[in-house]
Amino acid sequence: MEPLFVRPRAPLPAGETNYVTVRGLALLRAERQRLLHERAQSMAIASDPDRERSLASVGGRLEALDERIGSARLVDSAAQPHDQVRFGARVTLRTEDGHERCLTIVGIDEADVATGRIAFVAPLARALLQRRVGEVATVRTPRGEEQWEVVAIDYDRSGEPNDE
């Protein structure tokens, strides 16, 4: 039998609070429900030769997920100062070559560069935090340091998870 491998969650840097958006917390809870369902299905199949391995894998993922949910600190976008880039902000940026790009600053588990969601601990997010519209952030890119202007700051005020 191969050794059990439980894919680790993205690490939260030491000393950092596990901030989450409403959407991020909802996604974590939905993932937990899926894992509970998966565990129940595995338990119901007595003849599965890989049952113990499957149960151990799901158990390991659930344990890591429960730890992350337990440490989650929900940030209310409505309580953020909407004139500054803070956690949960959707930021429109103008790059040096004039292109506009939108990014949303989110928790570690919700980060997905392909959809424009960056973790609040990412260097780009740190460069943008506390900036206001019209201010410029120095951003390191593969091409070197660039100046990106904050064009707009928006916060989802609905409080509901969304898939913008």
C-alpha positions in Angstrom: 0.0 0.0 0.0 1.3 3.5 -1.0 1.8 6.0 1.9 -1.0 8.4 2.4 -0.6 11.8 1.0 -2.9 14.7 2.0 -2.4 17.7 -0.2 -1.6 20.6 2.2 -3.6 23.8 2.1 -1.7 27.0 1.1 0.3 28.0 4.2 -0.7 31.0 6.2 2.5 32.9 7.0 3.6 32.7 10.7 1.9 35.4 12.7 -0.7 36.3 10.1 -4.4 36.3 10.9 -6.5 34.0 8.6 -8.7 36.7 7.1 -11.6 35.5 4.9 -14.3 37.2 2.8 -17.9 36.1 3.1 -17.4 34.3 -0.2 -14.2 32.7 1.0 -15.8 31.4 4.2 -18.8 30.1 2.2 -16.4 28.2 -0.1 -14.6 26.6 2.8 -17.9 25.5 4.4 -19.1 24.1 1.1 -15.8 22.2 0.7 -16.3 20.8 4.2 -19.8 19.6 3.3 -18.5 17.9 0.2 -15.8 16.1 2.2 -18.4 15.0 4.8 -20.5 13.6 2.0 -17.4 11.9 0.5 -16.6 10.3 3.8 -20.2 9.1 4.3 -20.1 7.5 0.8 -16.7 5.8 1.5 -18.1 4.4 4.8 -21.1 3.0 3.1 -19.1 0.9 0.6 -17.8 -2.0 2.8 -16.3 -4.0 -0.1 -14.0 -1.2 -1.4 -10.4 -2.4 -0.9 -9.2 1.2 -0.8 -11.8 2.2 1.8 -9.3 2.7 4.7 -7.0 4.8 2.5 -9.9 6.9 1.2 -11.3 7.5 4.7 -7.8 8.4 6.0 -7.3 10.8 3.1 -10.7 12.5 3.6 -10.1 12.6 7.4 -6.8 14.4 6.9 -8.3 16.9 4.5 -11.2 17.5 6.9 -8.8 18.0 9.8 -6.8 20.6 7.9 -10.0 22.3 6.6 -11.6 22.4 10.1 -8.4 24.0 11.4 -8.5 26.7 8.7 -12.3 27.3 9.3 -11.7 27.5 13.0 -9.0 30.1 12.6 -11.0 32.1 10.0 -11.6 35.8 10.8 -14.4 37.1 8.7 -13.9 40.6 7.3 -17.0 42.7 6.6 -16.5 44.6 3.4 -19.1 47.2 4.4 -17.0 48.1 7.5 -13.9 48.8 5.4 -12.9 52.4 4.5 -14.1 52.5 0.9 -11.6 55.2 -0.2 -8.7 52.9 0.5 -7.5 49.5 -0.8 -8.1 47.0 2.0 -8.9 43.4 2.4 -11.9 42.4 0.2 -11.4 45.4 -2.2 -11.8 45.0 -5.9 -9.1 47.2 -7.3 -8.9 48.5 -10.9 -5.3 49.3 -11.8 -3.7 51.0 -14.8 -0.4 49.7 -15.8 2.5 51.7 -17.3 1.5 50.7 -20.8 -2.1 52.0 -20.2 -3.8 48.6 -19.8 -6.4 48.2 -17.0 -6.5 45.2 -14.8 -8.9 44.3 -12.0 -7.8 42.4 -8.9 -9.6 41.4 -5.7 -7.7 41.1 -2.4 -8.9 37.9 -0.6 -7.9 35.3 1.9 -5.3 32.6 1.2 -7.8 29.8 0.5 -9.8 32.0 -1.9 -6.8 33.2 -3.9 -6.8 32.3 -7.6 -4.7 34.4 -9.9 -6.5 33.1 -13.0 -9.7 34.8 -11.7 -8.0 37.9 -10.5 -8.2 37.0 -6.8 -4.9 37.6 -4.9 -4.1 36.7 -1.4 -3.7 39.6 1.0 -0.2 38.4 1.9 1.0 38.4 -1.8 3.6 41.0 -2.6 1.2 42.7 -5.1 -1.6 42.9 -2.5 0.9 44.4 0.1 2.0 47.0 -2.5 -1.7 48.0 -3.0 -3.0 48.0 0.6 -4.0 51.4 1.9 -3.6 53.1 -1.5 -6.3 55.5 -2.7 -7.6 56.3 -6.1 -5.0 58.2 -8.1 -2.1 56.8 -6.0 0.6 54.8 -7.6 2.0 51.5 -6.3 5.4 50.1 -7.2 4.9 46.6 -8.4 7.5 43.9 -9.2 6.8 42.1 -12.4 8.8 39.7 -14.6 9.7 42.8 -16.6 11.1 44.6 -13.5 9.6 47.3 -11.3 6.6 49.1 -12.7 4.3 51.8 -11.5 0.6 50.9 -11.4 -2.1 53.5 -10.7 -5.1 52.8 -8.6 -8.0 53.8 -10.9 -11.0 52.5 -8.8 -11.8 50.7 -5.5 -15.0 48.8 -5.0 -16.3 46.5 -2.3 -19.1 44.0 -2.7 -21.8 45.4 -0.4 -24.2 42.5 -0.7 -22.5 40.4 1.8 -23.3 37.4 -0.4 -20.8 35.1 -2.0 -20.3 35.8 -5.7 -18.3 34.5 -8.6 -17.5 37.8 -10.4 
